[in-house]
Amino acid sequence: MSIPRVIATASALALIERLKGLHGPLMFHQSGGCCDGSQPMCFTKGEFKVGGSDVCLGEIDGCKFYMAADQFEYWKHTQLILNVTPGRGSSFSLEIPLGVRFYIESRLFTDEEFRQLEELVPVVTD
């Protein structure tokens, strides 16, 4: 059994379903900390262009979750947990107009879990 690199709370999954109903298929990219801080950004699928400098950590409720490869080097020993909280973030993420924002919690993998991690998904660009 492989261990997922990224998971979501029930609250985050409920928000994803709501956003899918409003916008269709979605994707996530973990911001690297420039203008938007270091936070997960939710976009309509394909709205954010990913490339060779990104890695796909997996999927949450059918939505691919990406991160810059250099940032992943710092996070590769942690499981990312997508959650949601009330309040407006300062980003272009789709949930912001709803008065909530996604955020990341994390925990270190155990040595055993680290050996059982899901493979990184290759990034395919159009």
C-alpha positions, 0 to 999 in steps of 0.5 A: 500500500502506498502512502499519499503525499497530499491528502485533504480534510473533510472541510477541504473536500466539501469546498472542492466539491462546491468549487467543482460545481461552480467552475468545473474540473480543478487543479492545485498549485502550492505557491512558492511564497512570492506574492501570495505567500506559501499557500495552496492555490486552486484554479480551473484545470489548465488555468495555471500552466505547469511545466518541467520545473513542477512536480505533481504530488498526487490528486485530491478528489480528482484534482491534481496537486502540483508544487515547484520542484525546488520547493518540493525538495524542502517538503519531500519528507512531509505529507501535505494536508489540505484544509480550509479556514474562514477569512480572505487570503490575498491570492487568485485562488478560486475559493477567495470570493467565498470568504474562505481560503485553503491552507496547508498543514503538514506532518513528517513521514515516518521512515516506514511511510517514506519507503512506501510513498506514492510515486511522483506523477510526471508533469505532462504539458500541452 
